[in-house]
Amino acid sequence: MRLLRASTFAVVIAAASTAAIAQTSGSTATPKLQCAIGYVTGIGGAEQSFREYIATPDRDKYRYLADNPIQCKVSDEGRASGCTGVTNLRNEKVSVYDDIDNETMAVVARVELDHGTYPVIIDVRRKDVRCEE
């Protein structure tokens, strides 16, 4: 009877450890970018506006981009804040700021505003960022 319990216990432990190994090795999480400077080609924008742009059907994306240009308040010290809207970036050099999730990340990009070009923290698709070599 003891031998039966011991062998049953061993089988349960082996099955649990095999399942745990399968879960950790089968993870499909996108690896973090390992660079500080990169280049972005694609759409980026303020967090809420960027999420709205991504959720917009493909047939309406151009209109959303045209109707919601990026706008920010700029302080006397030249700091942009309170941004809304989206912008189209073309091979723009950026500083990688933070990972948001597996699909998006925050970067600091120089963005053309009504009253000049300023560094702005914007969200972009991870696939649109390539590291500087």
N, C-alpha and C positions, 0 to 999 in steps of 0.2 A: 504494500500500500504506500509506504514512504517513497519507494522507487518510482511509482506512478505519479505521485504528486511532484517529485523533484523533476522528472522528465517533462511533465506538463508545464511546470514553472519555467523551465529552460526554453521550451518552445515558445511560450508567450513572450519572454524577454527577447529572444532572437527575432521574432516577428516585429516587435515594437521598435527595436533598434534598426532593422532593415527599413521600416517605414520612415523613421526619422532621417536616415541617410538619404533615402530617395527624395524626401521633401527638400532638404538643404541642397543637394546636388542638382535637382531639377529646377531650381529657381530661374525664372526668366527675367529678373530685374535688369534694367539697363544700367550698365556701369557708369559711374560718374566720370565726367570729363576730367582728365588730369592735366589741365592747363590753366594758366591765368589769363592769357591773351588768345583771342580767336578772331575769326571773321564770320560774319553773318550775312547770308543772302536769303531774304524772305521777309515775312511780315512780323512786326513786333509792335508792342504797345503797352499801355497802362494795363494793370492786372485785369480789371473788370472789362474793359473794352476788348482786350485780347481774348478773354474767355468768350465774350459775345461773338467776336469775329470767328473763332473756331467753331462755335455752335451754329453759325449762319450756314444755310444750305449753299453748296458750291455755286449755284446759279446767281446768288445774291452777294457773293463775297466782294466783287469789284465795286458794287454800289455801296456796300458797307465801308469799304476803304475810302471811297470818294466822299462819302457823307460824314465821316468821323476822323478828320485829320488830327494828329496828335497836337495837343495844346497843354501848356504848363504855366503855372505862375512862376515867375523868376524874381528872386529876392535881390536886394541891392548888392549883395555879395556874389551874385551870379549863380545861385543855387536854384535848380528847378525842382518844383514840388507840386502836388495836387494835379498830376497829369491825368488827362483823359484822351481817348482816341488811339488810333493805330497809325503806323507808318510803314513804308516799304523800304527795306534796307538792301543795298546792293554791294556786296563784298565790303561791308563796313567793319572796320577794326573795332573790337569791343574788349572790355575786361569782363571775364567770367565772374559773376557776383555770387550766385547761389543756385543750388538745385531746388526746384519746386516739386517736381514729381518725375515719373519716368518719361513723360512726354515734353515737359517744358522746363525752362530754366530762366533765371534772371541774369541780365547782363547790364553793364554800363556802356551806353553808346552815345556818340555825339549826334544829336538830333537837331535838324534845322527847324527852328520855331519862327514865329512872326517877327521877333525882335533879335534874332541872331542864332548862333549855334551853341548848344549847351550840352553838357553831359547829363544823361537822364537814365535812371534805372527802369528798364523795360523787360517784359516777358517775351520770350521767343521760343519757337519749337527747337527742341534739342537736336533734331535732325538737320536743322538749318545752320548749326554752328560747327565750324571746323577749327581745330587748334592750329595756332601758328607753329610753323616748323622751325 
